[in-house]
Amino acid sequence: MTKQKVLRIQGAYYVATGLWPLVSMRSFEALTGPKVDKWLVQMVGLLAVTIGASLLLGARHDDRVDNAVLTLAFASALSFATIDVVHSLRRRISPIYLCDALSELALIASAARAP
């Protein structure tokens, strides 16, 4: 799998998961648990959509991927995974977020191995 393909997958994942609480907070909370500060969930969602759109835009060339786009991809995946693991283990957020952490780490590993 190429870096462009990984970036497209990561970008689509971020857009979809970022839009989810904006489109249906009820179904989002049904899976992830109740939220106190819904505005904060929506803000993180919008940031995920923004990152995802940037990754999709950065992956549009088949011959190269800019280092800034790769940095954004790795750093955002590592940031989401870290928060997911730390706060799941502290029992502040649902253990379902560990599934997201695994997805994030899989994206990092795939991009690191990709030509």
MMTF fields as JSON, N, C-alpha, C and O atoms, coordinates in Angstrom:
{
  "mmtfVersion": "1.0.0",
  "mmtfProducer": "UNKNOWN",
  "numBonds": 459,
  "numAtoms": 460,
  "numGroups": 115,
  "numChains": 1,
  "numModels": 1,
  "chainsPerModel": [1],
  "groupsPerChain": [115],
  "chainIdList": ["A"],
  "bondAtomList": [4, 2, 8, 6, 12, 10, 16, 14, 20, 18, 24, 22, 28, 26, 32, 30, 36, 34, 40, 38, 44, 42, 48, 46, 52, 50, 56, 54, 60, 58, 64, 62, 68, 66, 72, 70, 76, 74, 80, 78, 84, 82, 88, 86, 92, 90, 96, 94, 100, 98, 104, 102, 108, 106, 112, 110, 116, 114, 120, 118, 124, 122, 128, 126, 132, 130, 136, 134, 140, 138, 144, 142, 148, 146, 152, 150, 156, 154, 160, 158, 164, 162, 168, 166, 172, 170, 176, 174, 180, 178, 184, 182, 188, 186, 192, 190, 196, 194, 200, 198, 204, 202, 208, 206, 212, 210, 216, 214, 220, 218, 224, 222, 228, 226, 232, 230, 236, 234, 240, 238, 244, 242, 248, 246, 252, 250, 256, 254, 260, 258, 264, 262, 268, 266, 272, 270, 276, 274, 280, 278, 284, 282, 288, 286, 292, 290, 296, 294, 300, 298, 304, 302, 308, 306, 312, 310, 316, 314, 320, 318, 324, 322, 328, 326, 332, 330, 336, 334, 340, 338, 344, 342, 348, 346, 352, 350, 356, 354, 360, 358, 364, 362, 368, 366, 372, 370, 376, 374, 380, 378, 384, 382, 388, 386, 392, 390, 396, 394, 400, 398, 404, 402, 408, 406, 412, 410, 416, 414, 420, 418, 424, 422, 428, 426, 432, 430, 436, 434, 440, 438, 444, 442, 448, 446, 452, 450, 456, 454],
  "bondOrderList": [1, 1, 1, 1, 1, 1, 1, 1, 1, 1, 1, 1, 1, 1, 1, 1, 1, 1, 1, 1, 1, 1, 1, 1, 1, 1, 1, 1, 1, 1, 1, 1, 1, 1, 1, 1, 1, 1, 1, 1, 1, 1, 1, 1, 1, 1, 1, 1, 1, 1, 1, 1, 1, 1, 1, 1, 1, 1, 1, 1, 1, 1, 1, 1, 1, 1, 1, 1, 1, 1, 1, 1, 1, 1, 1, 1, 1, 1, 1, 1, 1, 1, 1, 1, 1, 1, 1, 1, 1, 1, 1, 1, 1, 1, 1, 1, 1, 1, 1, 1, 1, 1, 1, 1, 1, 1, 1, 1, 1, 1, 1, 1, 1, 1],
  "groupList": [{"groupName": "MET", "atomNameList": ["N", "CA", "C", "O"], "elementList": ["N", "C", "C", "O"], "formalChargeList": [0, 0, 0, 0], "bondAtomList": [1, 0, 2, 1, 3, 2], "bondOrderList": [1, 1, 2], "singleLetterCode": "M", "chemCompType": "L-PEPTIDE LINKING"}, {"groupName": "THR", "atomNameList": ["N", "CA", "C", "O"], "elementList": ["N", "C", "C", "O"], "formalChargeList": [0, 0, 0, 0], "bondAtomList": [1, 0, 2, 1, 3, 2], "bondOrderList": [1, 1, 2], "singleLetterCode": "T", "chemCompType": "L-PEPTIDE LINKING"}, {"groupName": "LYS", "atomNameList": ["N", "CA", "C", "O"], "elementList": ["N", "C", "C", "O"], "formalChargeList": [0, 0, 0, 0], "bondAtomList": [1, 0, 2, 1, 3, 2], "bondOrderList": [1, 1, 2], "singleLetterCode": "K", "chemCompType": "L-PEPTIDE LINKING"}, {"groupName": "GLN", "atomNameList": ["N", "CA", "C", "O"], "elementList": ["N", "C", "C", "O"], "formalChargeList": [0, 0, 0, 0], "bondAtomList": [1, 0, 2, 1, 3, 2], "bondOrderList": [1, 1, 2], "singleLetterCode": "Q", "chemCompType": "L-PEPTIDE LINKING"}, {"groupName": "VAL", "atomNameList": ["N", "CA", "C", "O"], "elementList": ["N", "C", "C", "O"], "formalChargeList": [0, 0, 0, 0], "bondAtomList": [1, 0, 2, 1, 3, 2], "bondOrderList": [1, 1, 2], "singleLetterCode": "V", "chemCompType": "L-PEPTIDE LINKING"}, {"groupName": "LEU", "atomNameList": ["N", "CA", "C", "O"], "elementList": ["N", "C", "C", "O"], "formalChargeList": [0, 0, 0, 0], "bondAtomList": [1, 0, 2, 1, 3, 2], "bondOrderList": [1, 1, 2], "singleLetterCode": "L", "chemCompType": "L-PEPTIDE LINKING"}, {"groupName": "ARG", "atomNameList": ["N", "CA", "C", "O"], "elementList": ["N", "C", "C", "O"], "formalChargeList": [0, 0, 0, 0], "bondAtomList": [1, 0, 2, 1, 3, 2], "bondOrderList": [1, 1, 2], "singleLetterCode": "R", "chemCompType": "L-PEPTIDE LINKING"}, {"groupName": "ILE", "atomNameList": ["N", "CA", "C", "O"], "elementList": ["N", "C", "C", "O"], "formalChargeList": [0, 0, 0, 0], "bondAtomList": [1, 0, 2, 1, 3, 2], "bondOrderList": [1, 1, 2], "singleLetterCode": "I", "chemCompType": "L-PEPTIDE LINKING"}, {"groupName": "GLY", "atomNameList": ["N", "CA", "C", "O"], "elementList": ["N", "C", "C", "O"], "formalChargeList": [0, 0, 0, 0], "bondAtomList": [1, 0, 2, 1, 3, 2], "bondOrderList": [1, 1, 2], "singleLetterCode": "G", "chemCompType": "PEPTIDE LINKING"}, {"groupName": "ALA", "atomNameList": ["N", "CA", "C", "O"], "elementList": ["N", "C", "C", "O"], "formalChargeList": [0, 0, 0, 0], "bondAtomList": [1, 0, 2, 1, 3, 2], "bondOrderList": [1, 1, 2], "singleLetterCode": "A", "chemCompType": "L-PEPTIDE LINKING"}, {"groupName": "TYR", "atomNameList": ["N", "CA", "C", "O"], "elementList": ["N", "C", "C", "O"], "formalChargeList": [0, 0, 0, 0], "bondAtomList": [1, 0, 2, 1, 3, 2], "bondOrderList": [1, 1, 2], "singleLetterCode": "Y", "chemCompType": "L-PEPTIDE LINKING"}, {"groupName": "TRP", "atomNameList": ["N", "CA", "C", "O"], "elementList": ["N", "C", "C", "O"], "formalChargeList": [0, 0, 0, 0], "bondAtomList": [1, 0, 2, 1, 3, 2], "bondOrderList": [1, 1, 2], "singleLetterCode": "W", "chemCompType": "L-PEPTIDE LINKING"}, {"groupName": "PRO", "atomNameList": ["N", "CA", "C", "O"], "elementList": ["N", "C", "C", "O"], "formalChargeList": [0, 0, 0, 0], "bondAtomList": [1, 0, 2, 1, 3, 2], "bondOrderList": [1, 1, 2], "singleLetterCode": "P", "chemCompType": "L-PEPTIDE LINKING"}, {"groupName": "SER", "atomNameList": ["N", "CA", "C", "O"], "elementList": ["N", "C", "C", "O"], "formalChargeList": [0, 0, 0, 0], "bondAtomList": [1, 0, 2, 1, 3, 2], "bondOrderList": [1, 1, 2], "singleLetterCode": "S", "chemCompType": "L-PEPTIDE LINKING"}, {"groupName": "PHE", "atomNameList": ["N", "CA", "C", "O"], "elementList": ["N", "C", "C", "O"], "formalChargeList": [0, 0, 0, 0], "bondAtomList": [1, 0, 2, 1, 3, 2], "bondOrderList": [1, 1, 2], "singleLetterCode": "F", "chemCompType": "L-PEPTIDE LINKING"}, {"groupName": "GLU", "atomNameList": ["N", "CA", "C", "O"], "elementList": ["N", "C", "C", "O"], "formalChargeList": [0, 0, 0, 0], "bondAtomList": [1, 0, 2, 1, 3, 2], "bondOrderList": [1, 1, 2], "singleLetterCode": "E", "chemCompType": "L-PEPTIDE LINKING"}, {"groupName": "ASP", "atomNameList": ["N", "CA", "C", "O"], "elementList": ["N", "C", "C", "O"], "formalChargeList": [0, 0, 0, 0], "bondAtomList": [1, 0, 2, 1, 3, 2], "bondOrderList": [1, 1, 2], "singleLetterCode": "D", "chemCompType": "L-PEPTIDE LINKING"}, {"groupName": "HIS", "atomNameList": ["N", "CA", "C", "O"], "elementList": ["N", "C", "C", "O"], "formalChargeList": [0, 0, 0, 0], "bondAtomList": [1, 0, 2, 1, 3, 2], "bondOrderList": [1, 1, 2], "singleLetterCode": "H", "chemCompType": "L-PEPTIDE LINKING"}, {"groupName": "ASN", "atomNameList": ["N", "CA", "C", "O"], "elementList": ["N", "C", "C", "O"], "formalChargeList": [0, 0, 0, 0], "bondAtomList": [1, 0, 2, 1, 3, 2], "bondOrderList": [1, 1, 2], "singleLetterCode": "N", "chemCompType": "L-PEPTIDE LINKING"}, {"groupName": "CYS", "atomNameList": ["N", "CA", "C", "O"], "elementList": ["N", "C", "C", "O"], "formalChargeList": [0, 0, 0, 0], "bondAtomList": [1, 0, 2, 1, 3, 2], "bondOrderList": [1, 1, 2], "singleLetterCode": "C", "chemCompType": "L-PEPTIDE LINKING"}],
  "groupTypeList": [0, 1, 2, 3, 2, 4, 5, 6, 7, 3, 8, 9, 10, 10, 4, 9, 1, 8, 5, 11, 12, 5, 4, 13, 0, 6, 13, 14, 15, 9, 5, 1, 8, 12, 2, 4, 16, 2, 11, 5, 4, 3, 0, 4, 8, 5, 5, 9, 4, 1, 7, 8, 9, 13, 5, 5, 5, 8, 9, 6, 17, 16, 16, 6, 4, 16, 18, 9, 4, 5, 1, 5, 9, 14, 9, 13, 9, 5, 13, 14, 9, 1, 7, 16, 4, 4, 17, 13, 5, 6, 6, 6, 7, 13, 12, 7, 10, 5, 19, 16, 9, 5, 13, 15, 5, 9, 5, 7, 9, 13, 9, 9, 6, 9, 12],
  "groupIdList": [1, 2, 3, 4, 5, 6, 7, 8, 9, 10, 11, 12, 13, 14, 15, 16, 17, 18, 19, 20, 21, 22, 23, 24, 25, 26, 27, 28, 29, 30, 31, 32, 33, 34, 35, 36, 37, 38, 39, 40, 41, 42, 43, 44, 45, 46, 47, 48, 49, 50, 51, 52, 53, 54, 55, 56, 57, 58, 59, 60, 61, 62, 63, 64, 65, 66, 67, 68, 69, 70, 71, 72, 73, 74, 75, 76, 77, 78, 79, 80, 81, 82, 83, 84, 85, 86, 87, 88, 89, 90, 91, 92, 93, 94, 95, 96, 97, 98, 99, 100, 101, 102, 103, 104, 105, 106, 107, 108, 109, 110, 111, 112, 113, 114, 115],
  "secStructList": [7, 7, 2, 2, 2, 2, 2, 2, 2, 2, 2, 2, 2, 2, 2, 2, 2, 2, 2, 2, 2, 2, 2, 7, 2, 2, 2, 2, 2, 2, 2, 2, 7, 7, 7, 1, 7, 2, 2, 2, 2, 2, 2, 2, 2, 2, 2, 2, 2, 2, 2, 2, 2, 2, 2, 2, 2, 2, 6, 7, 7, 1, 1, 7, 7, 7, 2, 2, 2, 2, 2, 2, 2, 2, 2, 2, 2, 2, 2, 2, 2, 2, 2, 2, 2, 2, 2, 2, 2, 6, 6, 1, 1, 7, 6, 6, 2, 2, 2, 2, 2, 2, 2, 2, 2, 2, 2, 2, 2, 2, 2, 2, 2, 7, 7],
  "xCoordList": [0.845, 0.0, 0.892, 1.876, 0.564, 1.354, 0.979, -0.066, 1.857, 1.574, 0.307, -0.484, 0.119, -1.073, -2.342, -3.32, -2.321, -3.488, -3.762, -4.91, -2.703, -2.864, -3.429, -4.319, -2.916, -3.421, -4.886, -5.66, -5.264, -6.675, -7.569, -8.659, -7.111, -7.875, -7.984, -9.07, -6.852, -6.848, -7.706, -8.472, -7.59, -8.377, -9.872, -10.65, -10.272, -11.692, -12.186, -13.299, -11.354, -11.704, -11.929, -12.897, -11.047, -11.174, -12.397, -13.09, -12.66, -13.839, -15.104, -15.992, -15.183, -16.39, -16.583, -17.678, -15.518, -15.671, -15.82, -16.455, -15.244, -15.406, -16.804, -17.326, -17.412, -18.778, -19.818, -20.881, -19.512, -20.492, -21.168, -22.397, -20.411, -21.12, -21.842, -22.729, -21.478, -22.175, -23.501, -24.476, -23.525, -24.731, -25.689, -26.901, -25.137, -25.989, -25.262, -24.616, -25.377, -24.766, -25.372, -24.681, -26.648, -27.334, -26.676, -26.384, -26.44, -25.827, -24.351, -23.831, -23.677, -22.285, -22.173, -21.307, -23.053, -23.04, -23.504, -23.089, -24.348, -24.8, -23.618, -23.593, -22.638, -21.468, -20.364, -19.731, -20.133, -18.972, -19.268, -18.347, -20.545, -20.926, -21.347, -21.038, -22.069, -22.574, -21.444, -20.377, -21.708, -20.729, -21.309, -22.489, -20.475, -20.897, -20.807, -21.758, -19.666, -19.42, -19.569, -18.584, -20.794, -21.071, -20.383, -19.974, -20.255, -19.577, -18.12, -17.583, -17.481, -16.094, -15.979, -15.047, -16.923, -16.97, -17.14, -16.487, -18.006, -18.223, -16.976, -16.664, -16.265, -15.043, -13.969, -13.31, -13.786, -12.817, -13.24, -12.402, -14.544, -15.047, -14.697, -14.248, -14.903, -14.559, -13.055, -12.642, -12.242, -10.795, -10.42, -9.546, -11.064, -10.806, -11.192, -10.469, -12.322, -12.734, -11.696, -11.346, -11.214, -10.211, -8.926, -8.364, -8.465, -7.258, -7.496, -6.656, -8.646, -8.968, -8.988, -8.449, -9.601, -9.649, -8.241, -7.929, -7.401, -6.015, -5.24, -4.457, -5.456, -4.781, -5.254, -4.451, -6.556, -7.089, -6.513, -6.159, -6.422, -5.847, -4.364, -3.877, -3.662, -2.233, -1.927, -0.811, -2.905, -2.702, -3.12, -3.128, -3.462, -4.019, -2.976, -3.339, -1.701, -0.649, -0.119, 0.239, -0.069, 0.393, 1.914, 2.432, 2.629, 4.084, 4.828, 5.995, 4.163, 4.875, 3.895, 2.726, 4.422, 3.667, 4.565, 5.697, 4.065, 4.819, 5.09, 4.235, 6.269, 6.622, 5.693, 5.456, 5.169, 4.232, 2.954, 2.394, 2.493, 1.293, 1.571, 0.735, 2.726, 3.089, 3.209, 2.797, 3.766, 3.88, 2.496, 2.258, 1.588, 0.217, -0.44, -1.117, -0.244, -0.837, -0.307, -1.087, 1.013, 1.613, 1.271, 0.884, 1.412, 1.198, -0.261, -0.54, -1.179, -2.587, -2.975, -3.702, -2.501, -2.798, -2.206, -2.86, -0.988, -0.349, -1.067, -1.211, -1.51, -2.241, -3.565, -3.875, -4.346, -5.62, -5.389, -6.106, -4.395, -4.127, -3.709, -4.157, -2.864, -2.393, -3.549, -3.674, -4.386, -5.541, -6.474, -6.961, -6.719, -7.59, -7.079, -7.84, -5.805, -5.236, -5.181, -5.654, -4.613, -4.445, -5.784, -5.922, -6.766, -8.025, -8.933, -9.799, -8.756, -9.482, -8.952, -9.723, -7.634, -7.04, -7.365, -7.441, -7.556, -7.958, -9.462, -9.973, -10.16, -11.616, -12.385, -13.451, -11.827, -12.52, -13.345, -14.305, -12.96, -13.72, -13.948, -13.274, -14.897, -15.276, -14.111, -13.306, -14.024, -12.99, -13.118, -12.18, -14.252, -14.417, -13.374, -13.025, -12.877, -11.855, -10.542, -9.706, -10.345, -9.148, -9.181, -8.131, -10.37, -10.492, -10.003, -9.334, -10.335, -9.84, -8.32, -7.638, -7.787, -6.327, -5.651, -4.621, -6.219, -5.655, -5.703, -4.758, -6.796, -6.911, -5.839, -5.202, -5.653, -4.642, -3.241, -2.46, -2.926, -1.609, -1.41, -0.298, -2.473, -2.401, -2.12, -1.367, -2.725, -2.458, -1.005, -0.375, -0.475, 0.931, 1.833, 2.743, 1.584, 2.415, 2.324, 3.334, 1.134, 0.956, 1.695, 2.355, 1.59, 2.274, 3.792, 4.521, 4.26, 5.705, 6.292, 7.437, 5.507, 5.979, 5.778, 6.403, 4.913, 4.542, 5.661, 6.402, 5.755, 6.764, 6.345, 7.073],
  "yCoordList": [-1.178, 0.0, 1.244, 1.297, 2.219, 3.451, 4.422, 4.295, 5.384, 6.428, 7.195, 7.566, 7.428, 8.143, 7.386, 7.987, 6.074, 5.243, 5.316, 5.465, 5.21, 5.301, 6.664, 6.753, 7.717, 9.064, 9.205, 9.866, 8.596, 8.651, 7.921, 8.393, 6.782, 6.029, 6.84, 6.982, 7.37, 8.153, 9.403, 9.745, 10.079, 11.279, 10.987, 11.727, 9.911, 9.534, 9.145, 9.497, 8.418, 8.01, 9.244, 9.297, 10.224, 11.428, 12.254, 12.788, 12.357, 13.11, 12.425, 13.081, 11.108, 10.374, 10.436, 10.739, 10.149, 10.136, 11.555, 11.747, 12.537, 13.921, 14.453, 15.226, 14.043, 14.491, 13.797, 14.355, 12.594, 11.799, 12.539, 12.601, 13.116, 13.795, 15.068, 15.549, 15.609, 16.789, 16.4, 17.149, 15.221, 14.748, 14.087, 14.291, 13.285, 12.58, 12.372, 11.347, 13.358, 13.24, 12.057, 11.381, 11.809, 10.712, 9.358, 8.589, 9.059, 7.774, 7.744, 6.693, 8.901, 8.978, 8.634, 7.856, 9.216, 8.943, 7.525, 6.948, 6.963, 5.584, 4.622, 3.637, 4.897, 4.023, 4.435, 3.582, 5.739, 6.206, 6.628, 6.879, 6.708, 7.128, 8.577, 9.342, 8.964, 10.336, 11.362, 11.086, 12.534, 13.621, 14.808, 15.129, 15.45, 16.626, 17.867, 18.643, 18.045, 19.233, 18.882, 18.609, 18.891, 18.516, 19.461, 19.041, 20.726, 21.685, 21.277, 21.479, 20.705, 20.279, 19.068, 18.978, 18.152, 16.998, 17.491, 16.987, 18.462, 19.01, 19.72, 19.629, 20.422, 21.111, 20.116, 20.305, 19.06, 18.021, 17.371, 17.051, 17.181, 16.636, 17.518, 17.029, 18.819, 19.749, 19.752, 19.84, 19.656, 19.58, 18.295, 18.311, 17.19, 15.926, 16.047, 15.566, 16.684, 16.897, 17.754, 17.468, 18.786, 19.668, 18.909, 19.049, 18.107, 17.3, 16.309, 16.15, 15.644, 14.66, 15.269, 14.689, 16.427, 17.106, 17.477, 17.37, 17.907, 18.248, 17.017, 17.099, 15.883, 14.649, 14.194, 13.76, 14.295, 13.924, 14.83, 14.356, 16.103, 17.044, 16.744, 16.797, 16.432, 16.133, 14.826, 14.625, 13.936, 12.621, 12.613, 11.555, 13.753, 13.768, 13.519, 13.156, 13.702, 13.441, 12.026, 11.627, 11.278, 9.892, 9.76, 8.691, 10.827, 10.714, 11.14, 10.792, 11.892, 12.372, 12.756, 13.057, 12.732, 13.218, 14.2, 13.874, 15.375, 16.418, 16.013, 15.405, 16.347, 16.014, 16.67, 16.11, 17.844, 18.505, 17.684, 17.6, 17.083, 16.25, 14.981, 14.552, 14.388, 13.192, 13.514, 12.721, 14.663, 15.083, 15.247, 14.805, 15.873, 16.034, 14.67, 14.466, 13.746, 12.409, 11.665, 11.143, 11.615, 10.898, 11.556, 10.876, 12.879, 13.585, 13.512, 13.335, 13.646, 13.592, 12.179, 12.01, 11.174, 9.787, 9.477, 8.851, 9.908, 9.672, 10.438, 9.925, 11.638, 12.444, 11.784, 11.634, 11.391, 10.719, 9.417, 9.132, 8.624, 7.34, 7.548, 6.819, 8.528, 8.79, 9.156, 8.609, 10.078, 10.484, 9.301, 9.094, 8.528, 7.351, 6.374, 5.922, 6.057, 5.067, 5.611, 4.96, 6.791, 7.359, 7.493, 7.075, 8.07, 8.333, 7.116, 7.052, 6.153, 4.878, 4.119, 3.577, 4.088, 3.388, 4.07, 3.409, 5.371, 6.11, 6.035, 6.556, 5.384, 5.202, 6.521, 6.66, 7.47, 8.751, 8.731, 9.489, 7.856, 7.677, 6.183, 5.348, 5.87, 4.482, 3.67, 4.191, 2.396, 1.526, 1.362, 0.89, 1.739, 1.653, 2.516, 2.25, 3.544, 4.408, 3.668, 4.123, 2.536, 1.731, 1.162, 0.925, 0.944, 0.501, 1.6, 1.323, 2.835, 3.952, 4.034, 4.276, 3.834, 3.874, 2.82, 3.093, 1.626, 0.573, 0.985, 0.739, 1.605, 2.089, 3.137, 3.111, 4.042, 5.093, 4.502, 4.903, 3.55, 2.921, 2.099, 2.024, 1.488, 0.741, 1.697, 1.362, 2.877, 3.869, 4.324, 4.466, 4.552, 4.948, 3.851, 4.13, 2.611, 1.502, 1.333, 1.091, 1.457, 1.312, 2.399, 2.124, 3.629, 4.73, 4.591, 4.917, 4.107, 3.952, 2.883, 2.995, 1.855, 0.774, 1.063, 0.43, 2.009, 2.264, 2.966, 3.789, 2.615, 3.296, 4.722, 5.428],
  "zCoordList": [0.0, 0.0, 0.0, 0.738, -0.802, -0.888, 0.231, 0.87, 0.444, 1.436, 1.051, 1.918, -0.239, -0.688, -0.306, 0.139, -0.481, -0.14, 1.368, 1.787, 2.178, 3.634, 4.021, 4.867, 3.405, 3.702, 3.299, 3.992, 2.201, 1.784, 2.783, 3.107, 3.263, 4.265, 5.555, 6.117, 6.018, 7.25, 7.089, 7.991, 5.97, 5.727, 5.734, 6.336, 5.067, 5.026, 6.416, 6.806, 7.161, 8.529, 9.408, 10.167, 9.307, 10.118, 9.726, 10.592, 8.442, 8.006, 8.523, 9.069, 8.35, 8.779, 10.29, 10.765, 11.05, 12.499, 13.061, 14.099, 12.387, 12.827, 12.589, 13.393, 11.488, 11.191, 12.066, 12.336, 12.502, 13.236, 14.38, 14.403, 15.356, 16.461, 16.018, 16.723, 14.876, 14.351, 13.722, 13.784, 13.115, 12.437, 13.425, 13.352, 14.36, 15.327, 16.644, 16.86, 17.517, 18.841, 19.586, 20.348, 19.37, 20.06, 19.737, 20.653, 18.461, 18.116, 18.523, 18.896, 18.451, 18.887, 20.372, 20.773, 21.179, 22.62, 22.93, 23.935, 22.094, 22.32, 22.274, 23.012, 21.416, 21.33, 22.301, 22.922, 22.432, 23.191, 24.619, 25.395, 24.972, 26.312, 26.341, 25.426, 27.415, 27.513, 27.615, 28.163, 27.079, 27.095, 27.861, 27.723, 28.663, 29.428, 28.544, 28.449, 27.905, 27.078, 25.609, 24.924, 25.133, 23.74, 22.759, 21.676, 23.128, 22.259, 22.03, 20.941, 23.054, 22.928, 21.994, 21.196, 22.101, 21.204, 19.768, 18.854, 19.574, 18.236, 17.713, 16.526, 18.585, 18.172, 17.759, 16.737, 18.541, 18.179, 16.857, 16.014, 16.693, 15.436, 14.253, 13.217, 14.407, 13.327, 13.045, 11.889, 14.088, 13.882, 13.151, 12.284, 13.488, 12.787, 11.31, 10.438, 11.033, 9.637, 8.907, 7.762, 9.561, 8.971, 8.658, 7.571, 9.613, 9.396, 8.265, 7.379, 8.302, 7.266, 5.879, 4.936, 5.746, 4.452, 3.987, 2.801, 4.912, 4.573, 4.106, 3.16, 4.763, 4.355, 2.975, 2.149, 2.735, 1.419, 0.328, -0.752, 0.603, -0.356, -0.584, -1.713, 0.491, 0.388, -0.315, -0.795, -0.383, -1.016, -2.478, -3.108, -3.021, -4.378, -5.464, -6.583, -5.167, -6.152, -5.976, -4.868, -7.048, -6.968, -6.928, -6.603, -7.253, -7.34, -6.078, -5.903, -5.195, -4.0, -2.895, -3.138, -1.668, -0.518, 0.216, 0.573, 0.432, 1.113, 2.566, 3.21, 3.074, 4.454, 5.473, 6.544, 5.152, 6.066, 6.209, 7.302, 5.129, 5.17, 5.971, 6.766, 5.767, 6.538, 8.023, 8.869, 8.334, 9.737, 10.348, 11.472, 9.625, 10.106, 10.329, 11.337, 9.403, 9.515, 10.738, 11.535, 10.888, 12.015, 13.344, 14.295, 13.414, 14.677, 15.124, 16.31, 14.189, 14.581, 15.012, 15.991, 14.298, 14.684, 16.059, 16.893, 16.29, 17.588, 18.697, 19.807, 18.415, 19.403, 19.778, 20.96, 18.77, 19.051, 19.82, 20.78, 19.408, 20.067, 21.521, 22.405, 21.768, 23.129, 24.053, 25.149, 23.61, 24.427, 24.657, 25.768, 23.608, 23.726, 24.784, 25.639, 24.722, 25.649, 27.071, 28.003, 27.242, 28.585, 29.295, 30.445, 28.624, 29.316, 29.393, 30.266, 28.501, 28.651, 29.867, 30.66, 30.001, 31.144, 32.467, 33.502, 32.443, 33.656, 33.892, 34.883, 32.976, 33.042, 32.996, 33.596, 32.28, 32.083, 30.805, 30.659, 29.881, 28.653, 28.452, 29.055, 27.606, 27.351, 26.782, 26.01, 27.165, 26.591, 25.072, 24.43, 24.492, 23.036, 22.328, 21.178, 23.01, 22.42, 22.199, 21.418, 22.869, 22.609, 21.194, 20.596, 20.662, 19.262, 18.324, 17.328, 18.643, 17.838, 17.95, 16.954, 19.15, 19.327, 18.456, 17.84, 18.403, 17.543, 16.076, 15.326, 15.672, 14.288, 13.993, 12.94, 14.92, 14.738, 14.627, 13.765, 15.501, 15.47, 14.201, 13.678, 13.709, 12.445, 11.278, 10.364, 11.315, 10.275, 10.301, 9.253, 11.501, 11.637, 11.08, 10.3, 11.476, 11.016, 9.495, 8.834, 8.954, 7.496, 6.741, 5.739, 7.217, 6.543, 6.651, 5.714, 7.793, 7.992, 7.065, 6.627, 6.773, 5.896, 4.415, 3.565, 4.109, 2.719, 1.935, 2.473, 0.657, -0.189, -0.531, -1.229]
}
